[in-house]
Amino acid sequence: MKNLKSFPFERNRYFYGKLLSVEDFETEQKYFNDKRRTINRFLFGSGVVCGLHVVEVDDESISLERGLALDFAGREIMVDEPVVKKISDLEGYAGQQPLGQDKGYYYLCLDYQEKAVELMHNVAGGEKNGGEFNKYREGYRLSVTQTEPEREVISPICLYESKTEIYCGNGVKITHSLPKYLEMGTETILRIEIENVGQKQNISFVYELSLSFLTHRDETTVTVRFDEREHAKAEKYEIQVPLKAAFIHDVEAEATLKPESFALRMGEREYRMEEQRGISAHVGSQDESQAILDAYYKGAMDDVVDHTYQQSIYLARIYVVKTADLCLIERIERLPFGQYILHTEISTALVHKLEEDVKRLKRERFLTPAQRNAGEKHLAPVQENACGEVLFDLEAVRPGEVLYSDRIFHGLGLGPVTIVMGYEVENGFPEERETVFGDASIFPDVRDGFQASLAARLEVMEGAFVIGMRVQKNEGAGKVRVRWTAFRHRGQSAETKKKRLFIQPDIPNLYVGESVIFTTISEGFQDERMQWSVKDLDGGTIDKNGKYTAPEIPGVFQISAVSTAYPEIGVSTFVVVRDKEKDW
């Protein structure tokens, strides 16, 4: 089956008197095989359908259990009986060192294979003294490799995530992962995965990324650092870098490594890099899910038809330790690239499980009024609380005076809470003290000759409050302790409007030398004082009132506004400056 092309479909047309040849019978077989395999590939994809577990038998051998898989051409691979193999006997091993010095891993690969069997006499003569094989027997081939698969055809993950190898050598591998599609103006995460499988000594590295149509804390560069000594010893580590996509439609955002900034240290040795590498994501107006769907339906046909070269199914990553004559298995990681196919039954089960998990999360987090009106079950509210005390010194304080506490942060977050307070006079023995809540005048027999009224002023946006105490009667009370308890019901939202900024206009298009006035819309605060700036030195000018004047050169320039009252709150946008002559 060297020819993997399935199209166009052709089938025999039968009629009386037709002389059937070998080609006609082969066409008959090819038609039904191609139709079935096309359905397999386009509807189910490639990967493990069931079984095919790889288990360790002893220090040198593995067992491949029974199972079924579909390969990249839609061909069925059936392993009907378990098979035991030594790693060193598998095709592709050939005595190679694993990744690293004496420790590393191999990938166990599964491929479709068929061979001609049952040699028989050919009455028409021909090769092999008139003998021909009677049948094709479909089977499989096992091999090991150190080469990773083509990412774009390996697993469903590749439909929504890009992965780029930044560095690989000396048992160390650094890869970047980023969503393929970003909605403009949204935040995302660049995942940096580090593997150290071949080095006994600790590693550390540093490098700088240049960002295009992405920002990291309003900066267009970010420095990545890693020191293995700061982490618990493992073979895999992960760093997460928060990024934000520009508010620009239909552009390719990039995070590119600057080769001159790369330095990897292993003990006393240092390694450099000369090649520029990076990762990209498409920024558009659609949300990520819709962008994935559109890209899939637009390009799935080309992807399947064009990828007709040999592509193995990676069943396992086998970590090994090599000695002079032996290859010893350390552990096995199954399906390292997620090459599996979900059967309808398991897909349905997972969807049902997901629905149950969503319902449980809703019950735990409690529903909004809109959800409760829609008929969702609402659990009884559960309280969250905090408590504390404040000591007031009443020396020389006369009736009618009001005392105030310092600002108290209750620790329940922003939003409304209920505060209950009571006081006790510090005079006398502890067992004789009384705590009074509410109006003390209701109890004429209260001891200590002290009465006061209490109030609390809640600062909703700060998560704090201030206690006020008006002294009504004071006959020698020295100190008064006010005990407070703050309550929040889960039914009450702990969130209020966060302090945020929005900028207008967003992503304006100007010609060189033109001007535009930027304004900001604040949410969660009212102070409108802003500090304006242009990121690029040659990106034009902007005054304190937000009036921006474009430079005499075209380009894309970043404008930033930071609140004067709240310096931690800022916003940025981009200005697209065009050359008027070229547009004409």
CORPE-V975971 format. One record per residue. N is the residue number from 0. RES is the residue in three letters. BURIAL is 1 if it has 24 or more other C-alpha atoms within 12 Angstrom, else 0. Layout:
# CORPE-V975971
N/RES/BURIAL + N/RES/BURIAL
This chain:
# CORPE-V975971
0/MET/0 + 1/LYS/0 + 2/ASN/0 + 3/LEU/1 + 4/LYS/0 + 5/SER/1 + 6/PHE/0 + 7/PRO/0 + 8/PHE/0 + 9/GLU/0 + 10/ARG/0 + 11/ASN/0 + 12/ARG/0 + 13/TYR/0 + 14/PHE/0 + 15/TYR/0 + 16/GLY/0 + 17/LYS/0 + 18/LEU/0 + 19/LEU/0 + 20/SER/0 + 21/VAL/0 + 22/GLU/0 + 23/ASP/0 + 24/PHE/0 + 25/GLU/0 + 26/THR/0 + 27/GLU/0 + 28/GLN/0 + 29/LYS/1 + 30/TYR/0 + 31/PHE/0 + 32/ASN/1 + 33/ASP/1 + 34/LYS/1 + 35/ARG/0 + 36/ARG/1 + 37/THR/1 + 38/ILE/0 + 39/ASN/1 + 40/ARG/1 + 41/PHE/1 + 42/LEU/0 + 43/PHE/1 + 44/GLY/1 + 45/SER/1 + 46/GLY/1 + 47/VAL/1 + 48/VAL/1 + 49/CYS/1 + 50/GLY/1 + 51/LEU/1 + 52/HIS/1 + 53/VAL/1 + 54/VAL/1 + 55/GLU/1 + 56/VAL/0 + 57/ASP/0 + 58/ASP/1 + 59/GLU/1 + 60/SER/1 + 61/ILE/1 + 62/SER/1 + 63/LEU/1 + 64/GLU/0 + 65/ARG/0 + 66/GLY/1 + 67/LEU/1 + 68/ALA/1 + 69/LEU/1 + 70/ASP/1 + 71/PHE/1 + 72/ALA/1 + 73/GLY/1 + 74/ARG/1 + 75/GLU/1 + 76/ILE/1 + 77/MET/1 + 78/VAL/1 + 79/ASP/0 + 80/GLU/0 + 81/PRO/0 + 82/VAL/0 + 83/VAL/0 + 84/LYS/1 + 85/LYS/1 + 86/ILE/1 + 87/SER/1 + 88/ASP/0 + 89/LEU/1 + 90/GLU/0 + 91/GLY/0 + 92/TYR/1 + 93/ALA/0 + 94/GLY/0 + 95/GLN/1 + 96/GLN/1 + 97/PRO/1 + 98/LEU/1 + 99/GLY/1 + 100/GLN/0 + 101/ASP/1 + 102/LYS/1 + 103/GLY/1 + 104/TYR/1 + 105/TYR/1 + 106/TYR/1 + 107/LEU/1 + 108/CYS/1 + 109/LEU/1 + 110/ASP/1 + 111/TYR/1 + 112/GLN/0 + 113/GLU/0 + 114/LYS/0 + 115/ALA/0 + 116/VAL/0 + 117/GLU/0 + 118/LEU/0 + 119/MET/0 + 120/HIS/0 + 121/ASN/0 + 122/VAL/0 + 123/ALA/0 + 124/GLY/0 + 125/GLY/0 + 126/GLU/0 + 127/LYS/0 + 128/ASN/0 + 129/GLY/0 + 130/GLY/0 + 131/GLU/0 + 132/PHE/0 + 133/ASN/0 + 134/LYS/0 + 135/TYR/0 + 136/ARG/0 + 137/GLU/0 + 138/GLY/0 + 139/TYR/1 + 140/ARG/1 + 141/LEU/1 + 142/SER/1 + 143/VAL/1 + 144/THR/1 + 145/GLN/1 + 146/THR/0 + 147/GLU/1 + 148/PRO/1 + 149/GLU/0 + 150/ARG/1 + 151/GLU/1 + 152/VAL/1 + 153/ILE/1 + 154/SER/1 + 155/PRO/0 + 156/ILE/0 + 157/CYS/1 + 158/LEU/1 + 159/TYR/1 + 160/GLU/1 + 161/SER/1 + 162/LYS/1 + 163/THR/1 + 164/GLU/1 + 165/ILE/1 + 166/TYR/1 + 167/CYS/1 + 168/GLY/1 + 169/ASN/1 + 170/GLY/1 + 171/VAL/1 + 172/LYS/1 + 173/ILE/1 + 174/THR/1 + 175/HIS/1 + 176/SER/1 + 177/LEU/1 + 178/PRO/1 + 179/LYS/1 + 180/TYR/1 + 181/LEU/1 + 182/GLU/1 + 183/MET/1 + 184/GLY/1 + 185/THR/1 + 186/GLU/1 + 187/THR/1 + 188/ILE/1 + 189/LEU/1 + 190/ARG/1 + 191/ILE/1 + 192/GLU/1 + 193/ILE/1 + 194/GLU/1 + 195/ASN/1 + 196/VAL/1 + 197/GLY/1 + 198/GLN/1 + 199/LYS/0 + 200/GLN/0 + 201/ASN/1 + 202/ILE/1 + 203/SER/1 + 204/PHE/1 + 205/VAL/1 + 206/TYR/1 + 207/GLU/1 + 208/LEU/1 + 209/SER/1 + 210/LEU/1 + 211/SER/1 + 212/PHE/1 + 213/LEU/1 + 214/THR/1 + 215/HIS/1 + 216/ARG/0 + 217/ASP/1 + 218/GLU/1 + 219/THR/1 + 220/THR/1 + 221/VAL/1 + 222/THR/1 + 223/VAL/1 + 224/ARG/1 + 225/PHE/1 + 226/ASP/1 + 227/GLU/1 + 228/ARG/0 + 229/GLU/0 + 230/HIS/0 + 231/ALA/0 + 232/LYS/0 + 233/ALA/0 + 234/GLU/1 + 235/LYS/0 + 236/TYR/1 + 237/GLU/1 + 238/ILE/1 + 239/GLN/0 + 240/VAL/1 + 241/PRO/0 + 242/LEU/1 + 243/LYS/1 + 244/ALA/1 + 245/ALA/1 + 246/PHE/1 + 247/ILE/1 + 248/HIS/1 + 249/ASP/0 + 250/VAL/0 + 251/GLU/1 + 252/ALA/1 + 253/GLU/1 + 254/ALA/1 + 255/THR/1 + 256/LEU/1 + 257/LYS/1 + 258/PRO/0 + 259/GLU/0 + 260/SER/1 + 261/PHE/1 + 262/ALA/1 + 263/LEU/1 + 264/ARG/1 + 265/MET/1 + 266/GLY/0 + 267/GLU/0 + 268/ARG/0 + 269/GLU/0 + 270/TYR/1 + 271/ARG/0 + 272/MET/0 + 273/GLU/0 + 274/GLU/0 + 275/GLN/0 + 276/ARG/1 + 277/GLY/1 + 278/ILE/1 + 279/SER/1 + 280/ALA/1 + 281/HIS/1 + 282/VAL/1 + 283/GLY/1 + 284/SER/0 + 285/GLN/0 + 286/ASP/0 + 287/GLU/1 + 288/SER/0 + 289/GLN/0 + 290/ALA/1 + 291/ILE/1 + 292/LEU/0 + 293/ASP/0 + 294/ALA/0 + 295/TYR/0 + 296/TYR/0 + 297/LYS/0 + 298/GLY/0 + 299/ALA/0 + 300/MET/0 + 301/ASP/0 + 302/ASP/0 + 303/VAL/1 + 304/VAL/0 + 305/ASP/0 + 306/HIS/0 + 307/THR/0 + 308/TYR/0 + 309/GLN/0 + 310/GLN/1 + 311/SER/1 + 312/ILE/1 + 313/TYR/1 + 314/LEU/1 + 315/ALA/1 + 316/ARG/1 + 317/ILE/1 + 318/TYR/1 + 319/VAL/1 + 320/VAL/1 + 321/LYS/1 + 322/THR/0 + 323/ALA/0 + 324/ASP/0 + 325/LEU/0 + 326/CYS/1 + 327/LEU/1 + 328/ILE/1 + 329/GLU/1 + 330/ARG/1 + 331/ILE/1 + 332/GLU/1 + 333/ARG/1 + 334/LEU/1 + 335/PRO/1 + 336/PHE/1 + 337/GLY/1 + 338/GLN/1 + 339/TYR/1 + 340/ILE/1 + 341/LEU/1 + 342/HIS/0 + 343/THR/0 + 344/GLU/0 + 345/ILE/0 + 346/SER/0 + 347/THR/0 + 348/ALA/0 + 349/LEU/0 + 350/VAL/0 + 351/HIS/0 + 352/LYS/0 + 353/LEU/0 + 354/GLU/0 + 355/GLU/0 + 356/ASP/0 + 357/VAL/0 + 358/LYS/0 + 359/ARG/0 + 360/LEU/0 + 361/LYS/0 + 362/ARG/0 + 363/GLU/0 + 364/ARG/0 + 365/PHE/1 + 366/LEU/1 + 367/THR/0 + 368/PRO/0 + 369/ALA/0 + 370/GLN/0 + 371/ARG/0 + 372/ASN/0 + 373/ALA/0 + 374/GLY/0 + 375/GLU/0 + 376/LYS/0 + 377/HIS/1 + 378/LEU/0 + 379/ALA/0 + 380/PRO/0 + 381/VAL/0 + 382/GLN/0 + 383/GLU/0 + 384/ASN/0 + 385/ALA/1 + 386/CYS/0 + 387/GLY/0 + 388/GLU/1 + 389/VAL/1 + 390/LEU/1 + 391/PHE/1 + 392/ASP/1 + 393/LEU/1 + 394/GLU/0 + 395/ALA/0 + 396/VAL/1 + 397/ARG/0 + 398/PRO/0 + 399/GLY/0 + 400/GLU/0 + 401/VAL/0 + 402/LEU/1 + 403/TYR/1 + 404/SER/1 + 405/ASP/0 + 406/ARG/0 + 407/ILE/1 + 408/PHE/1 + 409/HIS/1 + 410/GLY/0 + 411/LEU/1 + 412/GLY/1 + 413/LEU/1 + 414/GLY/1 + 415/PRO/1 + 416/VAL/1 + 417/THR/1 + 418/ILE/1 + 419/VAL/1 + 420/MET/1 + 421/GLY/1 + 422/TYR/1 + 423/GLU/1 + 424/VAL/1 + 425/GLU/1 + 426/ASN/0 + 427/GLY/0 + 428/PHE/0 + 429/PRO/0 + 430/GLU/0 + 431/GLU/0 + 432/ARG/0 + 433/GLU/1 + 434/THR/1 + 435/VAL/1 + 436/PHE/1 + 437/GLY/0 + 438/ASP/0 + 439/ALA/1 + 440/SER/0 + 441/ILE/0 + 442/PHE/0 + 443/PRO/0 + 444/ASP/0 + 445/VAL/0 + 446/ARG/1 + 447/ASP/1 + 448/GLY/1 + 449/PHE/1 + 450/GLN/1 + 451/ALA/1 + 452/SER/1 + 453/LEU/1 + 454/ALA/1 + 455/ALA/1 + 456/ARG/1 + 457/LEU/1 + 458/GLU/0 + 459/VAL/1 + 460/MET/0 + 461/GLU/1 + 462/GLY/1 + 463/ALA/1 + 464/PHE/1 + 465/VAL/1 + 466/ILE/1 + 467/GLY/1 + 468/MET/1 + 469/ARG/1 + 470/VAL/1 + 471/GLN/1 + 472/LYS/1 + 473/ASN/1 + 474/GLU/0 + 475/GLY/0 + 476/ALA/1 + 477/GLY/0 + 478/LYS/1 + 479/VAL/1 + 480/ARG/1 + 481/VAL/1 + 482/ARG/1 + 483/TRP/1 + 484/THR/1 + 485/ALA/1 + 486/PHE/1 + 487/ARG/1 + 488/HIS/0 + 489/ARG/1 + 490/GLY/1 + 491/GLN/1 + 492/SER/1 + 493/ALA/1 + 494/GLU/0 + 495/THR/0 + 496/LYS/0 + 497/LYS/0 + 498/LYS/1 + 499/ARG/1 + 500/LEU/1 + 501/PHE/1 + 502/ILE/1 + 503/GLN/1 + 504/PRO/1 + 505/ASP/1 + 506/ILE/1 + 507/PRO/1 + 508/ASN/1 + 509/LEU/1 + 510/TYR/1 + 511/VAL/1 + 512/GLY/0 + 513/GLU/1 + 514/SER/1 + 515/VAL/1 + 516/ILE/1 + 517/PHE/1 + 518/THR/1 + 519/THR/1 + 520/ILE/1 + 521/SER/1 + 522/GLU/0 + 523/GLY/0 + 524/PHE/0 + 525/GLN/0 + 526/ASP/0 + 527/GLU/1 + 528/ARG/1 + 529/MET/1 + 530/GLN/1 + 531/TRP/1 + 532/SER/1 + 533/VAL/1 + 534/LYS/1 + 535/ASP/0 + 536/LEU/0 + 537/ASP/0 + 538/GLY/1 + 539/GLY/1 + 540/THR/1 + 541/ILE/1 + 542/ASP/0 + 543/LYS/0 + 544/ASN/0 + 545/GLY/1 + 546/LYS/1 + 547/TYR/1 + 548/THR/1 + 549/ALA/1 + 550/PRO/1 + 551/GLU/0 + 552/ILE/0 + 553/PRO/1 + 554/GLY/0 + 555/VAL/1 + 556/PHE/1 + 557/GLN/1 + 558/ILE/1 + 559/SER/1 + 560/ALA/1 + 561/VAL/1 + 562/SER/1 + 563/THR/0 + 564/ALA/0 + 565/TYR/0 + 566/PRO/0 + 567/GLU/0 + 568/ILE/1 + 569/GLY/1 + 570/VAL/1 + 571/SER/1 + 572/THR/1 + 573/PHE/1 + 574/VAL/1 + 575/VAL/1 + 576/VAL/1 + 577/ARG/1 + 578/ASP/0 + 579/LYS/0 + 580/GLU/0 + 581/LYS/0 + 582/ASP/0 + 583/TRP/0
